[in-house]
């Protein structure tokens, strides 16, 4: 999937991507914020390693603050440990 996104970014030079890291609620808020930022940075590093300019990749981490599922189940926690990417057209 990441390589498909590299292809899209190479084809559409007017687009940039936001990359957001998220975690479940295991651990402290501070640790999860760092983990989520590191998660997003890892994806950015992958894209940069494939030749995508770093200025086209914006990262942020939200820790456990934006869950998409309940953290009361293993399945919910797994869904919350994620990276979300969004392609956007430059103004």
VOGU-3710 file (C-alpha; in Angstrom, 3 decimals, decimal comma):
1> xxxxxxxxxx> 0,000/0,000/0,000  2,786/2,445/0,852  4,447/1,845/-2,495  1,136/2,546/-4,256  0,983/5,888/-2,427  4,561/6,643/-3,525  3,400/6,107/-7,102  0,485/8,501/-6,624  2,729/11,158/-5,061  5,202/10,778/-7,938
11> xxxxxxxxxx> 2,417/11,149/-10,487  0,664/14,112/-8,851  3,397/16,604/-7,951  0,868/19,253/-6,821  -0,239/17,094/-3,901  1,199/16,737/-0,433  0,310/14,322/2,332  -0,555/14,664/5,975  0,492/11,700/8,101  -1,073/11,324/11,557
21> xxxxxxxxxx> -0,009/8,791/14,170  -2,363/7,398/16,827  -2,163/4,923/19,716  -4,399/2,945/22,040  -4,673/3,920/25,711  -2,010/1,560/27,081  0,744/3,571/28,781  0,975/7,178/29,847  -0,388/10,063/27,803  3,138/11,439/27,361
31> xxxxxxxxxx> 4,521/8,092/26,161  1,638/7,638/23,736  2,098/11,106/22,297  5,762/10,350/21,592  4,874/6,925/20,164  2,258/8,404/17,845  4,681/11,060/16,592  7,342/8,390/16,034  4,817/6,245/14,167  4,027/9,109/11,765
41> xxxxxxxxxx> 7,727/9,952/11,394  8,439/6,341/10,389  5,975/6,559/7,536  7,444/9,912/6,465  10,941/8,401/6,510  9,736/5,523/4,320  8,313/7,938/1,744  11,407/10,149/1,869  13,536/7,053/1,332  11,537/6,396/-1,831
51> xxxxxxxxxx> 12,367/9,862/-3,147  9,354/11,884/-2,009  10,454/15,388/-0,937  10,150/15,884/2,811  8,397/19,231/2,304  5,477/17,331/0,770  4,996/15,251/3,933  3,498/16,781/7,090  3,421/14,694/10,254  1,700/14,941/13,601
61> xxxxxxxxxx> 0,931/12,632/16,481  -2,200/12,575/18,614  -1,430/9,827/21,105  -4,613/8,255/22,395  -6,748/11,398/22,005  -8,600/10,389/18,809  -9,722/6,772/19,138  -11,764/5,213/16,336  -12,824/2,255/18,482  -13,193/1,303/22,126
71> xxxxxxxxxx> -9,984/0,695/24,028  -11,843/-1,869/26,175  -11,235/-4,709/23,712  -8,145/-6,061/21,975  -9,788/-5,499/18,593  -10,582/-1,885/19,468  -7,056/-1,239/20,719  -5,649/-2,670/17,482  -7,806/-0,272/15,433  -6,598/2,674/17,504
81> xxxxxxxxxx> -2,919/1,855/16,862  -2,777/3,357/13,401  -1,401/5,896/10,967  -3,830/7,930/8,898  -2,734/9,543/5,638  -4,538/12,146/3,594  -3,567/13,505/0,179  -4,195/17,217/-0,239  -3,815/19,608/-3,135  -1,441/22,509/-2,503
91> x> -3,069/25,931/-2,683
//
